[in-house]
Amino acid sequence: MRMTSSLFRSTLVGALGGLLFGFDTVVIAGTTGRLTETFHLSAQSLGITVSIALWGTVIGCILAGPLGQRSGGRNALRLMAVMYIVSALGCALAWSWPSLLIFRFIGGLGIGGSSVLGPVYIAELAPARWRGRLVGTFQANIVIGILLAYVTNWWIARLDLGSEEWRWQLGIAFLPALLFLVLLYTIPQSSRFLITRNSIDDALAVLRMMGTENPQAELNEIRSSLHQDSLQRKEPLFQRSLRLPIFLAISIGFFNQLSGINAVLYYANDIFAAAGLSRLSTFSQSIYIGLANLAGTVIGMLLIDKLGRKTLLLLGAVGTFVCLLFTAILFRQGTHLGGVVWLLVTFIGFFGASQGAVIWVYISEIFPTKVRSKGQSLGGSSHWIMDAIIAALFPLIVVRF
């Protein structure tokens, strides 16, 4: 069975939400210095500026599921695209620190919503034989978006725009966000959503567009799946028999962020500046962070089935521990600080190949089917909440120690 042009286009558009997710999450890294100068931010205020988008992400994740069920994944993604656009323009034109916080929070809502809606939309459209690979394009686009954010930050920094530089760095996301919104009007609703609205003929038409070999059989299978889902929604997550999976989901989400991965991604420029790099060099070296993240994620996706989830997690834990240990030693001694860059690049590579590639697969697999979606939501909430806390506290910890 060959991939149809409609399936390719729909997957590409859905995955574009992942690119915006990655871009908007880390683009702040290149703006922290100028923002501190413009708004006279303290360490606490800087932490709030970075983390406010992540609190929006937590709320966006929670609200996205019900929104997608009510209006369909495509229409819900249109709303996320509007939020990305409003956030980008609002941040670029922010007239005060509180206004910047408001627009970053709106962007966080878009990030959280698209992180849930994008993969679900792709999964609902893709035929079974393509589903795993096509949903994987969303994760791939996240790391590409992270790399793109570092590249655009470096490119804009080279233009020497002075105190207005951060406005361009935050505002440039308007362009891919607008493209995302326009392209969302060229793709169909998922057949699964259409079936829930009893639009059977439309659902069959979409199944044919996606290249389904037996549309009627697939339609019957989706109906059966919807019936099972309605039963599973009544199944409670918090029950004695699920204590271990619940503990693991919360712990993995918690320690995933406690590793410091996003502290490095969000504050890469500040860390490199502390290591003695020139201002422009902090931007260029951050690109290596993005490249290492991309390479590590690709390697992890290739090895996950060969080595297994647990082996990858253990190897990654050892690698990230060693890298962070020597980074701390170099900073403590104040010598060979140039090595900090490559230690952190290696750290990111180890993380991308292990936790970055494994965490969401692992969390989904430790829960039985009847509560899997609820378990993933729990693990995701633990992940994002801890992410927001660390992003808020990192500048304070740097000042303190």
MILOMI-271056 format. One line per 8 residues: number of its first residue (from 0); their letters; for each residue x, y, z of N, C-alpha, C. Coordinates in pm, whole numbers, padded with zeros to 5 digits. Example, Ala and Ser with C-alpha at 12.3 -4.5 7.8 and 13.67 -1.06 7.14 Angstrom:
<vodrens>
0> AS> 01319/-00569/00780/01230/-00450/00780/01320/-00330/00780 | 01285/-00225/00708/01367/-00106/00714/01290/00003/00787
</vodrens>
This chain:
<vodrens>
0> MRMTSSLF> 00084/-00120/00000/00000/00000/00000/00087/00125/00000 | 00063/00216/-00094/00142/00338/-00105/00074/00452/-00027 | 00158/00541/00024/00103/00657/00096/00041/00753/-00005 | -00081/00796/00023/-00149/00890/-00067/-00102/01032/-00039 | -00124/01119/-00137/-00085/01259/-00119/-00165/01324/-00007 | -00291/01284/00011/-00375/01340/00118/-00321/01301/00255 | -00278/01175/00269/-00222/01129/00396/-00091/01200/00425 | -00008/01215/00323/00120/01283/00340/00098/01428/00383
8> RSTLVGAL> 00008/01498/00314/-00017/01639/00346/-00075/01654/00486 | -00171/01570/00522/-00234/01579/00654/-00134/01552/00765 | -00047/01453/00743/00057/01423/00843/00154/01539/00856 | 00195/01595/00744/00289/01706/00744/00232/01826/00819 | 00105/01855/00795/00041/01969/00861/00026/01942/01011 | -00020/01822/01046/-00034/01789/01188/00099/01795/01260 | 00206/01747/01194/00338/01746/01255/00397/01886/01265 | 00349/01981/01183/00397/02119/01192/00367/02178/01330
16> GGLLFGFD> 00261/02129/01393/00233/02169/01531/00346/02130/01624 | 00412/02017/01596/00527/01975/01675/00645/02068/01656 | 00665/02115/01533/00775/02208/01507/00754/02338/01585 | 00631/02388/01585/00601/02510/01662/00615/02486/01811 | 00576/02367/01855/00592/02326/01994/00740/02340/02034 | 00829/02276/01958/00971/02281/01990/01028/02421/01980 | 00989/02494/01876/01040/02630/01855/01000/02721/01971 | 00872/02726/02001/00823/02818/02105/00874/02782/02243
24> TVVIAGTT> 00904/02655/02266/00949/02613/02398/01087/02669/02431 | 01180/02669/02334/01318/02705/02367/01365/02837/02307 | 01284/02904/02226/01329/03029/02165/01363/03133/02272 | 01306/03119/02390/01332/03210/02501/01479/03211/02540 | 01552/03100/02510/01692/03088/02551/01778/03204/02500 | 01749/03251/02380/01831/03357/02323/01791/03497/02365 | 01685/03509/02442/01632/03642/02476/01652/03682/02621 | 01700/03590/02705/01703/03616/02850/01787/03739/02885
32> GRLTETFH> 01901/03755/02816/01987/03869/02846/01922/04001/02813 | 01867/04014/02692/01802/04139/02649/01676/04166/02731 | 01601/04062/02762/01480/04081/02843/01516/04134/02981 | 01623/04081/03038/01667/04128/03170/01704/04275/03165 | 01771/04317/03057/01808/04458/03042/01685/04546/03020 | 01593/04502/02935/01477/04584/02898/01383/04605/03015 | 01351/04497/03086/01251/04504/03193/01314/04502/03333 | 01447/04511/03338/01519/04513/03467/01476/04395/03555
40> LSAQSLGI> 01488/04276/03499/01440/04156/03568/01539/04109/03674 | 01486/04069/03787/01565/04000/03888/01572/03853/03850 | 01649/03774/03925/01655/03630/03898/01518/03567/03911 | 01442/03612/04010/01307/03557/04029/01216/03594/03912 | 01224/03720/03868/01140/03765/03757/01176/03693/03627 | 01304/03667/03607/01347/03594/03488/01291/03453/03490 | 01297/03389/03606/01242/03254/03620/01094/03250/03589 | 01021/03352/03634/00878/03360/03606/00855/03379/03456
48> TVSIALWG> 00937/03463/03393/00923/03490/03250/00939/03362/03167 | 01037/03282/03204/01061/03157/03130/00954/03053/03161 | 00916/03041/03287/00827/02932/03329/00680/02958/03302 | 00640/03083/03283/00497/03113/03267/00438/03039/03148 | 00516/03024/03040/00467/02950/02924/00444/02804/02958 | 00524/02750/03049/00512/02609/03085/00389/02584/03170 | 00352/02681/03253/00225/02666/03327/00108/02671/03229 | 00120/02752/03125/00019/02749/03020/00015/02615/02950
56> TVIGCILA> 00132/02553/02933/00139/02422/02871/00065/02317/02953 | 00082/02322/03085/00012/02227/03174/-00139/02239/03154 | -00189/02362/03155/-00333/02384/03139/-00379/02344/02999 | -00297/02378/02898/-00331/02341/02761/-00343/02191/02743 | -00253/02116/02807/-00260/01969/02800/-00391/01917/02859 | -00430/01976/02971/-00551/01930/03041/-00677/01959/02958 | -00681/02077/02896/-00801/02119/02823/-00809/02062/02682 | -00696/02018/02627/-00693/01978/02486/-00779/01856/02457
64> GPLGQRSG> -00777/01757/02547/-00854/01635/02523/-01002/01661/02505 | -01067/01724/02604/-01210/01755/02589/-01239/01844/02469 | -01150/01941/02441/-01170/02030/02326/-01166/01951/02195 | -01070/01860/02184/-01058/01779/02064/-01178/01689/02042 | -01231/01633/02151/-01348/01546/02139/-01472/01625/02098 | -01479/01750/02144/-01598/01831/02117/-01597/01889/01976 | -01483/01939/01931/-01479/02010/01803/-01398/01938/01695 | -01331/01830/01731/-01247/01759/01635/-01104/01809/01638
72> GRNALRLM> -01010/01718/01610/-00869/01754/01619/-00829/01867/01527 | -00879/01866/01403/-00841/01971/01308/-00885/02109/01355 | -01011/02121/01397/-01061/02251/01441/-00992/02297/01569 | -00964/02203/01658/-00894/02238/01782/-00752/02286/01751 | -00687/02223/01654/-00553/02266/01614/-00556/02406/01552 | -00665/02441/01485/-00677/02578/01433/-00674/02679/01547 | -00741/02646/01655/-00739/02735/01771/-00598/02745/01828 | -00525/02633/01831/-00387/02636/01880/-00300/02724/01790
80> AVMYIVSA> -00324/02716/01659/-00248/02800/01565/-00273/02948/01590 | -00399/02983/01618/-00433/03122/01650/-00359/03165/01777 | -00352/03076/01876/-00281/03109/01999/-00132/03132/01973 | -00073/03049/01887/00067/03070/01850/00086/03207/01785 | -00005/03243/01695/00005/03371/01625/-00008/03488/01722 | -00111/03482/01806/-00133/03589/01905/-00013/03601/01998 | 00039/03487/02041/00154/03488/02132/00277/03551/02066 | 00305/03510/01942/00424/03562/01873/00414/03713/01853
88> LGCALAWS> 00300/03760/01802/00283/03903/01780/00280/03979/01911 | 00211/03923/02011/00201/03990/02141/00336/04003/02208 | 00417/03897/02204/00550/03903/02264/00638/04004/02191 | 00627/04006/02059/00709/04100/01980/00674/04245/02010 | 00547/04270/02041/00500/04407/02063/00479/04439/02211 | 00520/04349/02299/00494/04366/02443/00541/04502/02492 | 00453/04572/02563/00482/04707/02609/00522/04711/02757 | 00512/04597/02823/00549/04589/02964/00578/04444/02998
96> WPSLLIFR> 00639/04424/03115/00667/04286/03157/00539/04206/03178 | 00435/04260/03246/00311/04183/03260/00248/04144/03125 | 00254/04234/03026/00197/04200/02895/00276/04086/02830 | 00407/04087/02848/00489/03978/02795/00449/03845/02859 | 00426/03847/02990/00386/03724/03060/00253/03672/03006 | 00159/03762/02982/00028/03720/02932/00042/03650/02796 | 00118/03710/02707/00131/03652/02573/00213/03524/02574 | 00310/03514/02664/00384/03387/02675/00295/03277/02732
104> FIGGLGIG> 00207/03313/02822/00112/03215/02877/00020/03163/02767 | -00027/03255/02682/-00113/03215/02569/-00037/03118/02478 | 00089/03149/02451/00170/03058/02371/00184/02921/02436 | 00196/02921/02569/00203/02794/02642/00077/02712/02626 | -00038/02778/02624/-00164/02706/02600/-00160/02637/02464 | -00107/02708/02363/-00095/02649/02230/00000/02531/02227 | 00113/02543/02299/00210/02433/02306/00146/02310/02368 | 00080/02330/02484/00018/02217/02552/-00091/02153/02470
112> GSSVLGPV> -00173/02236/02406/-00281/02182/02325/-00231/02105/02205 | -00134/02160/02133/-00084/02092/02013/-00006/01967/02048 | 00056/01963/02167/00131/01844/02207/00040/01724/02225 | -00087/01749/02257/-00186/01642/02271/-00259/01619/02140 | -00304/01726/02077/-00392/01715/01960/-00320/01669/01834 | -00195/01713/01814/-00123/01678/01693/-00103/01529/01675 | -00041/01461/01773/-00022/01316/01758/-00153/01239/01747 | -00256/01283/01821/-00385/01214/01815/-00447/01229/01676
120> YIAELAPA> -00441/01350/01620/-00497/01373/01487/-00428/01283/01383 | -00295/01278/01388/-00221/01195/01293/-00257/01048/01311 | -00264/01003/01437/-00296/00863/01465/-00436/00826/01416 | -00530/00919/01428/-00668/00891/01386/-00681/00886/01234 | -00594/00954/01163/-00600/00954/01017/-00523/00839/00954 | -00411/00802/01013/-00319/00709/00949/-00370/00566/00951 | -00359/00494/00838/-00387/00351/00837/-00292/00279/00933 | -00333/00163/00984/-00258/00093/01088/-00111/00069/01050
128> RWRGRLVG> -00085/00032/00926/00052/-00003/00887/00146/00117/00885 | 00090/00238/00873/00171/00359/00871/00171/00433/01004 | 00083/00394/01095/00053/00478/01212/00175/00511/01297 | 00252/00409/01335/00366/00433/01423/00467/00530/01365 | 00501/00509/01239/00601/00595/01175/00550/00738/01157 | 00422/00751/01123/00370/00886/01098/00353/00965/01227 | 00309/00899/01334/00300/00969/01464/00440/01010/01509 | 00541/00929/01475/00679/00963/01509/00727/01091/01444
136> TFQANIVI> 00664/01132/01333/00704/01257/01269/00676/01378/01358 | 00577/01365/01448/00548/01476/01539/00665/01497/01635 | 00715/01386/01694/00829/01395/01784/00952/01447/01710 | 00971/01401/01587/01085/01447/01508/01077/01597/01483 | 00957/01647/01459/00939/01790/01434/00963/01874/01558 | 00939/01817/01676/00968/01891/01799/01117/01923/01808 | 01201/01821/01787/01345/01845/01798/01397/01930/01682 | 01334/01920/01566/01370/02009/01455/01333/02153/01490
144> GILLAYVT> 01218/02172/01554/01176/02304/01598/01271/02364/01699 | 01322/02281/01790/01421/02327/01889/01547/02375/01818 | 01595/02296/01724/01714/02335/01647/01688/02463/01569 | 01572/02474/01508/01538/02593/01430/01535/02718/01518 | 01488/02704/01642/01485/02818/01734/01626/02868/01762 | 01719/02776/01786/01857/02817/01812/01920/02882/01689 | 01887/02829/01572/01943/02885/01448/01891/03027/01423 | 01760/03047/01439/01704/03181/01416/01752/03280/01522
152> NWWIARLD> 01768/03234/01646/01823/03322/01749/01963/03370/01710 | 02045/03276/01660/02182/03311/01618/02179/03407/01499 | 02093/03378/01403/02085/03461/01283/02042/03604/01317 | 01942/03618/01403/01895/03751/01442/02000/03823/01526 | 02071/03748/01612/02176/03810/01695/02286/03869/01607 | 02314/03806/01493/02417/03855/01402/02378/03987/01335 | 02249/04020/01336/02203/04144/01273/02229/04266/01361 | 02267/04242/01486/02303/04350/01579/02190/04452/01591
160> LGSEEWRW> 02074/04405/01635/01955/04490/01648/01945/04558/01784 | 02041/04534/01869/02044/04601/01998/01934/04557/02092 | 01877/04652/02164/01779/04621/02268/01647/04567/02212 | 01624/04583/02081/01501/04533/02020/01516/04390/01968 | 01631/04333/01984/01660/04200/01928/01560/04094/01975 | 01528/04094/02103/01440/03991/02158/01301/03994/02095 | 01257/04112/02053/01125/04122/01991/01120/04042/01860 | 01227/04051/01783/01234/03976/01658/01247/03826/01684
168> QLGIAFLP> 01325/03792/01784/01345/03649/01814/01216/03582/01859 | 01137/03651/01941/01010/03594/01985/00902/03608/01878 | 00909/03713/01798/00804/03740/01701/00813/03660/01573 | 00932/03609/01541/00948/03540/01413/00865/03412/01404 | 00823/03360/01520/00736/03241/01520/00602/03269/01452 | 00570/03397/01432/00446/03433/01362/00439/03369/01224 | 00552/03362/01155/00552/03312/01016/00514/03164/01007 | 00582/03072/01080/00538/02932/01073/00401/02911/01134
176> ALLFLVLL> 00364/02993/01233/00231/02979/01294/00122/03016/01194 | 00144/03122/01117/00047/03162/01014/00037/03054/00906 | 00151/03000/00865/00152/02892/00767/00075/02771/00820 | 00094/02739/00946/00024/02628/01011/-00127/02649/01004 | -00172/02769/01036/-00315/02799/01034/-00372/02786/00893 | -00303/02841/00795/-00351/02833/00656/-00360/02688/00610 | -00257/02610/00637/-00254/02470/00592/-00360/02385/00662 | -00399/02423/00782/-00503/02348/00853/-00638/02355/00782
184> YTIPQSSR> -00653/02451/00691/-00777/02461/00612/-00769/02377/00484 | -00661/02303/00467/-00647/02218/00348/-00657/02070/00381 | -00682/02036/00508/-00686/01896/00548/-00822/01862/00608 | -00860/01735/00606/-00994/01696/00653/-00999/01669/00803 | -01122/01663/00855/-01142/01610/00989/-01107/01461/00987 | -01071/01406/01101/-01039/01263/01105/-01167/01181/01090 | -01153/01063/01032/-01269/00975/01015/-01328/00936/01150 | -01244/00922/01249/-01291/00885/01383/-01387/00990/01438
192> FLITRNSI> -01349/01118/01425/-01436/01225/01473/-01566/01230/01393 | -01557/01213/01263/-01677/01217/01178/-01774/01105/01215 | -01721/00989/01252/-01808/00879/01294/-01881/00914/01423 | -01813/00983/01515/-01881/01022/01639/-01993/01120/01613 | -01990/01188/01498/-02096/01282/01461/-02193/01221/01360 | -02183/01089/01341/-02271/01014/01249/-02260/01061/01104 | -02146/01120/01068/-02122/01159/00928/-02052/01043/00858 | -02126/00936/00837/-02067/00811/00790/-02011/00824/00649
200> DDALAVLR> -02086/00888/00559/-02038/00903/00421/-01909/00984/00416 | -01904/01091/00495/-01783/01172/00500/-01666/01092/00557 | -01694/01012/00659/-01590/00930/00720/-01533/00830/00620 | -01621/00767/00542/-01575/00673/00440/-01492/00743/00333 | -01533/00865/00298/-01457/00942/00198/-01316/00973/00249 | -01305/01009/00376/-01174/01038/00434/-01088/00912/00438 | -01148/00800/00475/-01074/00673/00478/-01018/00639/00340 | -01096/00665/00237/-01048/00639/00100/-00934/00735/00065
208> MMGTENPQ> -00949/00862/00105/-00843/00961/00079/-00711/00921/00145 | -00720/00859/00262/-00600/00820/00336/-00541/00689/00285 | -00605/00627/00186/-00550/00506/00126/-00587/00378/00197 | -00692/00381/00279/-00736/00259/00348/-00785/00157/00246 | -00735/00034/00257/-00766/-00068/00156/-00911/-00115/00163 | -00966/-00124/00284/-01105/-00167/00302/-01175/-00067/00393 | -01226/00043/00338/-01284/00149/00420/-01398/00102/00510 | -01484/00016/00461/-01598/-00028/00541/-01551/-00110/00662
216> AELNEIRS> -01454/-00197/00642/-01401/-00276/00753/-01332/-00186/00855 | -01258/-00087/00807/-01191/00007/00897/-01294/00088/00975 | -01403/00128/00909/-01509/00202/00976/-01569/00120/01090 | -01595/-00008/01063/-01650/-00095/01167/-01552/-00111/01284 | -01424/-00117/01251/-01322/-00129/01356/-01317/-00003/01442 | -01329/00113/01379/-01329/00239/01454/-01451/00246/01545 | -01566/00203/01496/-01687/00200/01579/-01666/00113/01702 | -01606/-00003/01682/-01579/-00093/01794/-01483/-00029/01893
224> SLHQDSLQ> -01382/00040/01840/-01284/00108/01925/-01349/00219/02006 | -01441/00293/01943/-01512/00400/02014/-01596/00344/02128 | -01657/00229/02104/-01736/00165/02209/-01646/00125/02327 | -01529/00070/02295/-01434/00032/02401/-01387/00155/02478 | -01363/00263/02406/-01319/00387/02471/-01423/00439/02569 | -01550/00430/02531/-01656/00477/02620/-01661/00396/02748 | -01629/00268/02739/-01625/00184/02858/-01502/00216/02943 | -01389/00242/02876/-01265/00267/02949/-01268/00399/03024
232> RKEPLFQR> -01346/00496/02976/-01352/00625/03046/-01408/00609/03186 | -01484/00505/03207/-01544/00482/03338/-01449/00409/03433 | -01339/00358/03379/-01243/00283/03460/-01155/00380/03539 | -01153/00372/03674/-01071/00464/03753/-00922/00434/03739 | -00842/00538/03739/-00697/00520/03730/-00638/00481/03865 | -00683/00549/03969/-00624/00528/04100/-00690/00410/04170 | -00628/00294/04154/-00673/00172/04219/-00551/00093/04265 | -00571/00009/04364/-00460/-00061/04430/-00372/-00138/04332
240> SLRLPIFL> -00432/-00204/04235/-00356/-00287/04142/-00265/-00206/04050 | -00286/-00075/04043/-00207/00010/03953/-00109/00099/04029 | -00083/00067/04154/00007/00151/04234/00146/00162/04172 | 00202/00051/04126/00337/00055/04068/00341/00135/03938 | 00252/00110/03840/00254/00193/03719/00234/00342/03748 | 00147/00374/03843/00125/00515/03879/00253/00576/03935 | 00317/00501/04026/00443/00548/04085/00549/00570/03977 | 00560/00474/03884/00660/00484/03777/00631/00601/03684
248> AISIGFFN> 00504/00621/03648/00468/00730/03557/00502/00865/03618 | 00467/00883/03745/00496/01010/03813/00647/01028/03828 | 00715/00921/03870/00859/00929/03895/00938/00957/03768 | 00901/00889/03659/00974/00908/03533/00953/01050/03482 | 00829/01100/03488/00804/01238/03448/00880/01337/03534 | 00887/01306/03665/00955/01392/03762/01105/01395/03738 | 01167/01276/03733/01312/01269/03719/01360/01304/03579 | 01272/01289/03481/01305/01332/03346/01343/01479/03346
256> QLSGINAV> 01269/01560/03419/01298/01702/03426/01404/01735/03530 | 01410/01655/03637/01510/01679/03741/01651/01656/03688 | 01663/01588/03575/01794/01569/03513/01853/01702/03468 | 01768/01803/03455/01816/01935/03414/01812/01960/03265 | 01749/01869/03190/01750/01881/03045/01695/02015/02996 | 01579/02053/03046/01520/02177/02995/01581/02301/03058 | 01645/02287/03174/01721/02400/03228/01833/02435/03131 | 01895/02333/03073/02000/02356/02973/01941/02416/02846
264> LYYANDIF> 01829/02360/02800/01768/02410/02676/01721/02554/02690 | 01660/02590/02804/01604/02724/02822/01710/02829/02855 | 01817/02787/02922/01918/02883/02968/02055/02855/02907 | 02058/02792/02789/02185/02756/02726/02276/02877/02709 | 02221/02988/02661/02304/03107/02638/02363/03160/02767 | 02286/03160/02875/02336/03208/03004/02446/03117/03058 | 02427/02986/03041/02527/02891/03089/02658/02909/03013 | 02649/02924/02882/02769/02942/02801/02837/03076/02831
272> AAAGLSRL> 02757/03178/02859/02815/03308/02896/02893/03296/03027 | 02838/03219/03121/02906/03197/03249/03036/03119/03230 | 03043/03042/03120/03165/02966/03091/03269/03051/03018 | 03237/03179/02995/03334/03271/02938/03323/03295/02790 | 03218/03243/02724/03203/03264/02580/03153/03405/02551 | 03190/03457/02435/03140/03587/02393/02991/03578/02364 | 02926/03693/02356/02781/03692/02339/02739/03619/02211 | 02802/03650/02099/02763/03585/01973/02798/03436/01975
280> STFSQSIY> 02906/03402/02044/02944/03260/02054/02842/03179/02131 | 02776/03242/02229/02674/03167/02305/02560/03125/02213 | 02531/03208/02113/02425/03174/02018/02471/03062/01924 | 02592/03073/01872/02640/02971/01778/02660/02836/01847 | 02708/02837/01971/02728/02711/02042/02595/02645/02079 | 02492/02726/02097/02360/02670/02127/02308/02585/02012 | 02351/02617/01890/02309/02537/01775/02357/02393/01790 | 02476/02375/01849/02526/02239/01872/02437/02163/01969
288> IGLANLAG> 02378/02237/02064/02282/02174/02156/02164/02119/02076 | 02112/02200/01985/02000/02157/01902/02035/02039/01813 | 02156/02042/01755/02200/01932/01669/02216/01803/01748 | 02274/01814/01868/02292/01695/01952/02158/01637/01993 | 02063/01723/02021/01929/01677/02058/01863/01603/01942 | 01877/01657/01822/01821/01592/01704/01889/01458/01677 | 02022/01457/01680/02096/01334/01653/02066/01228/01759 | 02063/01268/01885/02034/01173/01993/01896/01113/01980
296> TVIGMLLI> 01799/01195/01945/01662/01146/01931/01651/01045/01817 | 01717/01074/01705/01715/00981/01591/01780/00849/01630 | 01895/00856/01697/01964/00734/01740/01877/00654/01836 | 01813/00724/01930/01726/00656/02026/01610/00585/01958 | 01550/00650/01859/01437/00590/01787/01481/00466/01709 | 01607/00466/01662/01658/00351/01588/01693/00235/01681 | 01731/00267/01805/01778/00164/01898/01673/00114/01995 | 01560/00184/02005/01464/00155/02111/01413/00011/02107
304> DKLGRKTL> 01390/-00042/01989/01340/-00179/01979/01452/-00282/01982 | 01574/-00241/01947/01687/-00335/01948/01743/-00354/02089 | 01763/-00245/02161/01822/-00253/02295/01718/-00264/02405 | 01598/-00217/02379/01495/-00219/02482/01489/-00090/02560 | 01372/-00062/02617/01350/00065/02689/01441/00078/02811 | 01446/-00028/02892/01521/-00022/03017/01670/-00002/02992 | 01725/-00074/02895/01868/-00061/02864/01903/00081/02820 | 01820/00137/02734/01844/00274/02688/01839/00373/02804
312> LLLGAVGT> 01741/00356/02892/01728/00445/03007/01850/00436/03098 | 01900/00314/03121/02017/00295/03208/02143/00355/03145 | 02164/00328/03017/02280/00385/02948/02274/00538/02948 | 02156/00591/02923/02139/00735/02923/02163/00796/03059 | 02117/00727/03164/02134/00777/03301/02282/00787/03336 | 02360/00685/03300/02504/00686/03327/02571/00798/03248 | 02539/00809/03120/02600/00911/03035/02569/01052/03081 | 02443/01080/03112/02405/01215/03156/02466/01247/03292
320> FVCLLFTA> 02473/01147/03381/02533/01169/03513/02680/01209/03501 | 02755/01137/03420/02898/01165/03403/02918/01305/03344 | 02839/01339/03244/02852/01471/03180/02823/01584/03277 | 02715/01572/03354/02680/01677/03449/02779/01684/03565 | 02832/01569/03606/02931/01567/03714/03055/01647/03675 | 03108/01621/03556/03228/01692/03512/03199/01838/03478 | 03077/01867/03433/03039/02008/03412/03045/02084/03544 | 02989/02024/03649/02989/02087/03782/03132/02105/03833
328> ILFRQGTH> 03217/02005/03811/03356/02013/03857/03430/02127/03787 | 03412/02138/03656/03480/02244/03581/03434/02382/03626 | 03303/02398/03647/03252/02527/03694/03305/02557/03833 | 03311/02455/03917/03358/02473/04055/03504/02516/04058 | 03585/02453/03974/03728/02484/03971/03760/02610/03892 | 03667/02647/03801/03690/02764/03718/03797/02745/03614 | 03823/02619/03578/03926/02589/03478/03865/02511/03361 | 03929/02524/03245/03886/02449/03125/03737/02468/03097
336> LGGVVWLL> 03688/02591/03116/03545/02614/03099/03500/02594/02955 | 03594/02600/02860/03557/02572/02722/03504/02431/02705 | 03548/02340/02791/03500/02202/02786/03356/02188/02827 | 03302/02290/02895/03162/02285/02939/03069/02270/02819 | 03101/02341/02711/03016/02335/02591/03002/02192/02544 | 03114/02123/02530/03109/01988/02473/03055/01886/02572 | 03074/01911/02701/03012/01823/02800/02860/01835/02794 | 02810/01957/02779/02665/01976/02773/02608/01926/02640
344> VTFIGFFG> 02683/01941/02532/02639/01886/02404/02629/01734/02414 | 02728/01671/02477/02725/01526/02495/02611/01486/02587 | 02589/01564/02692/02477/01539/02784/02344/01538/02708 | 02325/01638/02623/02201/01646/02545/02188/01525/02453 | 02299/01484/02391/02296/01368/02304/02256/01242/02377 | 02315/01219/02496/02278/01103/02577/02130/01109/02616 | 02085/01227/02655/01946/01240/02697/01851/01211/02581 | 01879/01271/02465/01793/01251/02349/01783/01106/02308
352> ASQGAVIW> 01894/01032/02320/01896/00892/02279/01832/00800/02382 | 01810/00849/02503/01755/00763/02609/01619/00815/02654 | 01617/00902/02752/01489/00950/02804/01408/01023/02698 | 01474/01102/02616/01402/01177/02513/01326/01088/02418 | 01384/00973/02385/01320/00882/02290/01228/00781/02357 | 01251/00754/02486/01186/00640/02553/01068/00679/02640 | 01074/00794/02705/00983/00824/02816/00836/00805/02781 | 00792/00860/02667/00648/00853/02637/00606/00714/02595
360> VYISEIFP> 00696/00644/02526/00666/00505/02491/00656/00420/02617 | 00751/00440/02708/00755/00361/02831/00631/00384/02917 | 00593/00511/02933/00476/00542/03015/00351/00479/02957 | 00338/00481/02826/00218/00423/02764/00214/00272/02781 | 00331/00208/02788/00335/00062/02792/00319/00004/02931 | 00340/00082/03036/00330/00026/03171/00187/00021/03223 | 00095/00086/03151/-00046/00084/03192/-00126/-00012/03104 | -00225/-00079/03163/-00315/-00161/03080/-00397/-00071/02988
368> TKVRSKGQ> -00445/-00129/02879/-00516/-00052/02776/-00632/00028/02833 | -00703/-00028/02930/-00825/00035/02980/-00801/00169/03049 | -00678/00195/03096/-00649/00324/03161/-00527/00391/03100 | -00487/00347/02981/-00362/00396/02922/-00362/00547/02900 | -00469/00601/02845/-00473/00744/02816/-00466/00826/02945 | -00532/00777/03050/-00528/00847/03179/-00388/00840/03239 | -00323/00725/03224/-00188/00709/03275/-00089/00800/03204 | -00103/00811/03072/-00016/00901/02996/-00039/01046/03037
376> SLGGSSHW> -00163/01081/03062/-00194/01217/03107/-00129/01246/03242 | -00131/01147/03331/-00069/01163/03462/00081/01183/03449 | 00146/01098/03369/00290/01111/03348/00326/01243/03282 | 00245/01284/03184/00269/01412/03117/00254/01530/03211 | 00155/01525/03298/00134/01633/03394/00252/01644/03490 | 00300/01529/03538/00417/01527/03626/00538/01590/03556 | 00556/01556/03430/00667/01606/03349/00661/01758/03334 | 00546/01811/03294/00535/01954/03266/00536/02039/03393
384> IMDAIIAA> 00475/01989/03499/00475/02064/03625/00617/02077/03678 | 00692/01967/03676/00831/01972/03722/00914/02060/03631 | 00886/02058/03502/00955/02143/03405/00936/02290/03441 | 00812/02328/03471/00782/02467/03506/00852/02508/03635 | 00854/02419/03733/00917/02450/03861/01067/02472/03844 | 01132/02384/03769/01277/02396/03748/01310/02521/03668 | 01230/02550/03565/01253/02671/03485/01243/02797/03571 | 01151/02795/03668/01133/02911/03755/01247/02923/03857
392> LFPLIVVR> 01298/02809/03904/01397/02811/04012/01541/02822/03964 | 01568/02785/03839/01706/02779/03792/01782/02911/03810 | 01728/03027/03770/01804/03152/03790/01831/03180/03938 | 01738/03146/04025/01758/03167/04169/01868/03078/04223 | 01873/02953/04174/01977/02860/04218/02114/02908/04172 | 02121/02960/04050/02248/03011/03997/02299/03126/04084 | 02210/03218/04120/02248/03332/04204/02293/03285/04342 | 02222/03186/04395/02250/03137/04531/02383/03062/04539
400> F> 02414/02985/04436/02533/02900/04444/02643/02944/04348
</vodrens>
